[in-house]
């Protein structure tokens, strides 16, 4: 997907420019542009299409903010294979881990100018990862709530109909 291309494109540009003496300003601009494209694409397109999840931060009239998490209802859209969904989640987690490793490396080698790029990447990747993890938990909670509600109704209906049958059987005796 284009989100994965931008995500790993940013890492490749970063590694290439830092390894071959690319200037900080050009590297920073290229990496941040790729990261911004990745953030937007994953947040608004890839996550919705591949895993049926979407999130955003809403600003209320009083100025307070509220996180909103949405998940696709089962069977309402195109189904994607478990492989595609796994690729999405692996890409989300692995890119965050790679940026964390680069951040730690630059902190240990006192390359503080590159830490700025690493932190920027971590913030953008972490925001998307956090949003999608919350969406996934929200989706699971909704499914569990629906299943629990359905089972509760079934149990109640059985008790009511079973109780009515029991009293009918006693009256017939």
Secondary structure, DSSP 4 states (H G I P E B T S, - for coil): -HHHHHHHHHHHHHHHHHHTT--HHHHHHHHHHHHHHHHHHIIIIIIIIII-EEEEEEEPTTS-EEEEEEEPPTTSS----HHHHHHHHHHHHHHHHHHHHHHHHHHHTT-HHHHHHHHHHHHHHHHHHHHHHHHHHHHHHHHHHHHHHHHHHHHHHHHHHHHHHHHHHHHH-
